[in-house]
């Protein structure tokens, strides 16, 4: 990427930079958020001010869901929200023509503004891939907390792998009876009629990666 395509911004400029980018939106804004810090708050506040004709897609981690829910409830706004179980890099893409990327490990004091068309397109494609694997907000909010435990994920992984109950129970260091009870509970929570269907639904809901 050519040096002229990227500009670094410091903390004192991030808010102004975000505002300048978001105000340019005419057609679409795609944003990935990973926490509930100052950066997320600033982005969400600005998204609420963009023209109603623009489509807004917000992809967030479970930790950032709280504030995002409020945004999704705004009237006359074309806002779509999905929740990702994967690691995300916080980015903002406006109209497919300009993007802002927070520096890895940044506490909010540094970001890169990307104007290069090819680079922005690459970021947009990365976002689209993560978006396709995300869980719709409504589905995420309806899932039982028990499905989000490490044990539930481990069981789902073994169901998808086709492990026998005996092998799975031994690997998880639980009794066969306990394992089967957990499987029954998980299938009921996912409204699945078979173990295969439970695995498919787990992927759809973002509980397992594809």
N, C-alpha and C positions, 0 to 999 in steps of 0.2 A: 504494500500500500504506500502510495506516495506520501511524503511528510506533509504536504499541503492538504491532504484529505482528512487529517486528524488534528484536532485542537484539544489541548489539555485545559481543564478548568479546575480551579481551586474551590475550597468550601464556600468562600464568600461570593463566588460567582455561580455556584450550582443552581441556586434558586432562580436567579435571573435567566440562566441558560435554559432551564426546564421550561420556564414561562414562555420564552421566545420560541422554543421548539413546539410546544403544545399549541400555541396560538396560530401556528402555521397550518394546523390540521384542517383538511378539507374533506378527506374521504375516510381515512382510517388511522387509528392509533393502536399499536400493539405494545404491551408492557408486561414485563416479568418482574415480580416482587418476591423477596425472600424473608422479609421481616416487617416489624411494625415501627421502625425507626423514623428519623426525620426525613430521609429520602422518600420512603413510602408515603408518609403523610403529605409531603409536598406534591408528589405525583398525583395522589388521589384527589387532593383539593383542586388541582389544575384540571384534571379530567372532568370534573363536575362542571367546568365552565366552557368546554368546547362546544361547537355547534351541534345541535341535535342530529343533523344529517350524517355526521361522521360515525362510523362504526368503531366501537371501543372494545378491544379484547384484552382482558386482564388474566394473566396466568400467575398464580401465586402458590407458595408453599402453605401447608396447613397452619404454620405459625402466623401467616399474614392474612388469614381469612377474615378475622374480626372486622377490621376497618373496610375491607373490600365489600363485605355484605351490604354495608350502607350505600356504597356506590351503585351496586346492582339494583337497588330499590328506588333510584331516582326516577321520577316520572319523565316521560318524553325523551328518554335516552336509549340509544341502541347499544346497550352494554352487555357483553357476554363475559362470563367468568368461569374459569376452570381451575381446578386445584391439582397441583403436581406433587407426586411422591418422589420425584427425582431432584438431583441437585440442579439449581438454576443459576445463571449469571443474570444479574439485574440489568435489563436493557429497556430502552424506549425507542420504538420505530414509528416515525410519522410519515404517512402517505407513501411509504416505500421509498422515500427519497433522502431521508436524513435519520440518523440514529444517535442515541446517547448510550454509552456503555460504562457502567461503574467499574472502577478498577477492582481487580480481585483482592479480597481482603480489606477493601476500603471501609472506613468508618463514615463515609459520606463526604470526604474532603477532596476526592479526585475522581474525575470521569473523563471519558474521551468522546468528543463529538465527531461523528463520522459522516462525511459528505460524499465520499467516493461511491458511485452508483453500484459498482460490483460488490463492494464491501457491505453496503447496506442491504443489497439483495441477499447476500450470504447470511447476514444476521436474520433477515426476515424468514429465510428458509429454515434456519435453526429454530426460530421461534415456532414456525408452523409444525415442525416435527414434534417439539415438546408439547405444543397445544393439542395435537392429535392424540397424544397419549394421556392427556389430562382428564380428570373427572369433572363432570358438570357440577357446579356449586350445589344445586339442589340435591343431587345424588350424594355428594360428599356430606352434606349436613344431615342426611337421613341415615347414614351408616351408623351402626352401633359402635360405641367406643371399643368394645371387645374385639372388633374386627381389625382394629389398628394396633393391637398389641404385638409384641415380637413373637409370642407363641403362635398367635393366629397366622401371622405371615409365614412362619416356619412350617406350619401344618399345610397351608395353602401351597407352598412350594413343593412339598412332598406329594400332595394330591396331584398336582400338575405333572410331577415327574413319574407318577404311576407307582410309587413305592407301596409295598404291602403294608397293612396296618402294623404287623409285627415289627417289620424293619423300621418304620417311621417312629413307632413308640419307643423302640430301643435307642434310636438316634437322638430322640428328644428327652430321653431319660424319664419317661412317664409310663405308667401301667397301660396295658392294652385297653382296659376298660375306660380309663381316663381319656386316652387318645380318641377312642371312638365316640365318647360323649362330646368331646370338643368338636370333632368332625360334624356330628349331628347338629350341634349348636350353630356352627359356622354355616352349614348348608341352610338351616332355617333362617338365619339372619340375611343370607344372600338370596333367599327365595329360590334356591336351586333344587332341581329334581334329581340331579345326579352329581357325582363328584366331578365329572368332566365339566358340567355346566357351572359348577362352583368355581372351577379354575378360570373359565371364560369370563364369568362375571367379575372375578377378582381383578382380572386385567382391565376390564371395562371401567371399573371403579377406581383404578389406579393403585390397588392394593399390591399388585405384582407388576413388574415391568414386562413388556412384551418379549 
